Amino acid sequence: MTRENKQANILAELERAQAAKGAAQVLFEHGYLHDAVSRLYYWVFHNVRALLFSKGLEPKTHEGALRLFSLHFVKSGPFDAESAHIFARLMKYRQEADYSAEYVFRSDDFQEFLSDGQKLCNAIQGFLNEEFQLDFAEGHPASSS
């Protein structure tokens, strides 16, 4: 995978991430907490995929994304173990949101997940900015080249 291909894949994933975050916020505002939580997970998932693409890694599953993230970015740095825990927690809650009708989310849960996700996504975007000189004006990535 060339640097240009990596960058194109990264930008595509980051655009999908922003769309998922926007959807999460709209769903939350209209009281659809299960769907909002699910979309929050996809916001983080697409950020993680963008990060993995920076090393030419392309996960085939959600669990594969977590494993590759943990192996290539947590175990060997530059991300801490809490980063993997945030991703894993959001993955678990996405599964609850999508498949467990009896699981109850509160507005506070959404706000907590949003805050945790923002920490991780900010760290990912900081890393990608250093590696690929991406401009994150207003939260939207763009190539500065």
C-alpha positions in Angstrom: 0.0 0.0 0.0 1.5 3.3 -1.1 1.6 6.4 1.1 -1.1 8.0 -1.2 -3.3 4.9 -0.8 -2.9 4.9 2.9 -3.8 8.6 3.1 -6.9 8.1 0.8 -8.1 5.2 3.0 -7.4 7.2 6.2 -9.4 10.2 4.9 -12.3 8.0 3.8 -12.4 6.3 7.2 -12.3 9.7 9.0 -15.1 11.0 6.9 -17.2 8.0 7.8 -16.3 8.5 11.5 -17.5 12.1 11.4 -20.8 11.0 9.8 -21.3 8.4 12.5 -20.6 11.0 15.2 -23.1 13.4 13.7 -25.7 10.7 13.4 -25.1 9.7 17.1 -25.7 13.3 18.2 -28.9 13.6 16.1 -30.2 10.3 17.4 -29.4 11.2 21.0 -31.2 14.6 20.7 -34.3 12.7 19.5 -34.2 10.2 22.3 -33.0 7.2 20.4 -30.3 6.2 22.9 -29.7 2.6 21.7 -29.1 3.8 18.1 -27.0 6.8 19.4 -24.7 4.5 21.4 -24.3 2.2 18.4 -23.3 5.2 16.2 -20.8 6.4 18.8 -19.1 3.0 18.6 -18.9 3.3 14.8 -17.4 6.8 15.2 -14.6 5.3 17.2 -14.3 2.2 15.1 -13.7 4.2 11.9 -11.1 6.3 13.7 -9.3 3.1 14.8 -9.5 1.8 11.2 -8.0 5.0 9.9 -5.2 4.5 12.5 -4.6 0.9 11.4 -4.5 2.0 7.7 -1.6 4.2 8.7 0.5 1.0 9.1 -1.1 -0.7 6.1 -3.3 -2.9 8.4 -6.8 -3.7 7.3 -8.9 -5.6 9.9 -11.6 -8.0 8.6 -13.7 -7.9 11.8 -14.5 -5.6 14.7 -12.6 -7.9 17.0 -9.8 -7.9 14.6 -9.6 -4.1 14.7 -9.3 -4.3 18.5 -6.6 -7.0 18.3 -4.6 -5.1 15.7 -5.0 -1.8 17.6 -3.9 -3.4 20.9 -0.9 -5.2 19.2 0.4 -2.4 17.0 -0.5 0.7 18.9 -1.0 -0.1 22.6 1.5 -2.9 23.3 4.3 -1.2 21.5 3.0 2.4 22.0 2.2 5.2 21.5 -1.3 4.6 22.9 -1.9 3.5 26.5 -4.0 0.5 27.8 -6.9 2.8 28.6 -7.3 3.5 24.8 -7.9 -0.2 24.1 -10.3 -0.3 27.1 -12.3 2.6 25.7 -12.6 0.9 22.3 -13.4 -2.5 23.9 -16.1 -0.9 26.2 -17.7 0.9 23.3 -17.7 -2.3 21.3 -19.5 -4.1 24.1 -22.1 -1.4 24.5 -22.6 -1.3 20.7 -23.5 -5.0 20.9 -25.9 -4.4 23.8 -27.5 -1.5 21.9 -27.9 -3.5 18.7 -28.9 -6.9 20.1 -30.2 -6.6 23.6 -33.7 -5.1 23.8 -33.7 -5.2 27.6 -30.5 -3.3 28.1 -31.2 0.3 29.2 -29.0 3.3 28.4 -29.3 6.6 30.1 -28.4 10.0 28.8 -25.5 10.1 31.2 -24.2 6.9 29.6 -24.2 8.5 26.2 -22.4 11.5 27.6 -19.8 9.3 29.2 -19.2 7.3 26.1 -19.0 10.5 24.0 -16.4 11.9 26.4 -14.3 8.6 26.4 -14.6 8.3 22.6 -13.5 12.0 22.2 -10.3 11.3 24.2 -9.4 8.3 22.0 -10.4 10.0 18.7 -8.4 13.1 19.6 -5.3 11.0 20.3 -5.8 9.1 17.0 -6.2 12.3 15.0 -3.1 13.8 16.7 -1.1 10.7 15.7 -2.4 10.8 12.1 -1.7 14.5 11.9 1.9 13.9 12.9 2.3 11.0 10.4 0.3 12.4 7.5 0.0 16.1 8.0 -3.8 16.0 8.0 -5.7 19.2 8.8 -8.6 18.7 11.2 -10.4 22.0 10.8 -13.7 21.9 12.5 -13.3 18.2 13.2 -13.2 17.2 9.5 -10.0 15.8 8.1 -8.4 17.1 4.9 -5.1 16.6 3.3 -2.8 19.6 3.8 -0.7 18.6 0.8 
